[in-house]
Amino acid sequence: MKPALWAWALASALAGTGCATYQPQDIRAGQTEAELQQLMGQPTGRYPGPNGQTRLEFASGPYGRTTWLVDVDASGKVLDWGQVLNEGRFAFVQQNFEGKDKDWLRYTLGRPGEVRGGGWQGGQVWSWRYPTNECFWYQVSILDSGLLRDGGAYGIDPRCDPGSVGSSWGGR
């Protein structure tokens, strides 16, 4: 093995020993935040909740299709948790978006996998990939003021149809 490759392999192995095993199935009520992080790693987000609670986000990344949100009480003990990128949670957003802002949306769904400009309407469009057999993502439009423009809709994930993204008609 080449020295540079060997050093990279060793560094990767050592880095992996300190990482969590990402085992959301082992989360249980009453665990401490430290025990939770042993299972899930460092949270990707922290959001203040009611009564001194904190919502911890464990997102699997921009191309990931899961986000676990875990509520801990003021003393750091797990209260509730769940994988929130699902059609039930999206329906909740669609039914309750009026008067809500992007902070509420992030608290409800976690960070989006992609944020882009809203085009001629301004604002932004936030998108989440989620576990589905289809190639959809869920998207919510946000006004420049930070308020939600709509409750979201499903769209075709451009990652699944790369020929339609940025293609030029006959630009070969």
C-alpha positions in Angstrom: 0.0 0.0 0.0 1.3 3.5 -0.9 2.3 5.5 2.2 -0.2 8.3 1.5 -3.1 5.8 1.0 -2.1 3.9 4.1 -2.0 7.2 6.2 -5.5 8.1 4.8 -6.9 4.7 5.7 -5.4 4.9 9.2 -6.8 8.4 9.8 -10.2 7.3 8.5 -10.2 4.3 10.9 -9.2 6.4 13.9 -11.8 9.1 13.1 -14.4 6.5 13.0 -13.7 5.2 16.5 -14.9 8.4 18.0 -18.1 8.6 16.0 -21.6 7.6 17.1 -23.2 4.5 15.6 -26.3 6.4 14.5 -28.8 4.1 16.1 -32.1 5.9 16.4 -33.9 2.7 17.2 -32.1 2.7 20.6 -33.4 6.1 21.6 -35.5 5.9 24.8 -37.3 8.3 27.1 -35.3 9.5 30.0 -31.9 9.1 28.3 -29.5 12.0 28.9 -28.3 14.1 26.0 -24.9 12.6 26.4 -26.3 9.1 26.0 -28.3 10.3 23.0 -25.2 11.7 21.3 -23.4 8.4 21.8 -26.1 6.9 19.7 -26.6 9.7 17.1 -23.4 11.9 17.1 -23.5 15.6 17.4 -26.8 17.3 16.5 -27.0 19.2 13.3 -29.3 21.7 14.8 -30.6 22.9 18.2 -34.0 24.7 18.5 -35.5 26.2 21.6 -38.9 24.8 22.5 -41.6 25.5 25.2 -41.0 25.2 28.9 -37.2 25.2 28.6 -37.2 22.2 26.2 -34.7 21.9 23.3 -35.3 20.2 20.0 -32.2 18.4 18.7 -31.9 17.8 15.0 -30.0 14.8 13.5 -30.2 15.4 9.8 -28.6 13.0 7.3 -27.5 15.7 5.0 -28.6 17.4 1.8 -29.0 14.2 -0.1 -30.1 12.2 2.9 -33.8 11.3 3.3 -34.1 11.2 7.1 -34.1 13.8 9.9 -34.6 12.7 13.5 -35.9 15.4 15.9 -35.5 14.7 19.6 -37.0 16.8 22.3 -35.1 17.0 25.6 -36.4 18.7 28.7 -34.6 21.6 30.6 -32.5 19.0 32.4 -31.3 17.4 29.2 -33.5 14.2 29.3 -35.1 12.8 26.2 -38.9 13.3 26.1 -40.0 12.5 22.6 -38.4 11.8 19.2 -39.2 10.8 15.6 -38.1 10.7 12.0 -40.0 13.8 10.6 -39.5 13.6 6.9 -42.7 11.9 6.0 -46.1 12.6 4.4 -47.9 12.8 7.8 -45.6 15.6 8.9 -45.8 17.4 5.5 -49.6 17.2 5.8 -49.3 18.9 9.3 -47.3 21.7 7.7 -49.9 22.1 4.9 -52.7 22.4 7.4 -51.0 24.7 9.9 -48.7 27.0 7.8 -50.8 30.2 7.9 -49.1 32.9 9.9 -46.0 30.7 10.5 -42.5 31.6 9.7 -39.3 29.8 8.6 -38.2 29.3 12.3 -41.5 27.3 12.9 -40.8 25.3 9.7 -37.2 24.5 10.7 -38.5 23.5 14.2 -41.1 21.2 12.5 -39.1 19.6 9.7 -35.5 20.4 10.5 -33.1 22.0 8.1 -33.9 21.7 4.5 -31.7 19.6 2.1 -31.7 22.5 -0.3 -32.4 26.2 -0.3 -32.7 28.3 -3.5 -34.1 31.6 -4.6 -37.8 31.8 -5.2 -37.4 33.1 -8.7 -39.6 36.0 -10.0 -41.7 35.8 -6.8 -38.7 36.5 -4.5 -38.2 34.8 -1.2 -36.8 31.2 -1.1 -37.8 27.7 -1.7 -36.8 25.1 0.9 -36.7 21.4 -0.2 -36.5 18.2 1.7 -35.8 14.7 0.2 -37.7 12.0 2.1 -38.1 8.2 2.0 -40.3 7.3 -0.9 -40.3 4.9 -3.8 -41.0 7.8 -6.1 -38.5 10.5 -6.9 -40.2 13.4 -5.1 -39.2 16.0 -2.7 -41.3 18.3 -0.5 -40.9 22.0 -1.1 -42.2 25.1 0.8 -42.0 28.7 -0.4 -41.0 31.4 2.0 -41.6 35.1 1.5 -38.8 37.7 1.8 -40.4 38.6 5.2 -39.7 35.0 6.5 -43.4 34.1 6.6 -44.5 30.9 4.8 -46.0 31.6 1.4 -47.7 28.2 1.3 -48.0 24.9 3.0 -45.7 23.2 0.6 -46.1 20.8 -2.3 -44.5 17.7 -3.8 -42.2 18.1 -6.8 -39.9 16.0 -8.9 -36.4 15.8 -7.3 -34.0 17.1 -10.0 -31.3 14.8 -8.7 -33.4 11.9 -10.2 -33.8 13.5 -13.6 -30.5 15.3 -14.3 -31.2 15.6 -18.0 -33.9 18.2 -17.3 -31.9 20.4 -15.0 -30.0 23.1 -16.8 -30.2 21.4 -20.2 -30.0 23.5 -23.3 -32.1 22.7 -26.3 -29.7 21.2 -28.8 -26.7 22.8 -27.2 -24.4 20.0 -28.2 
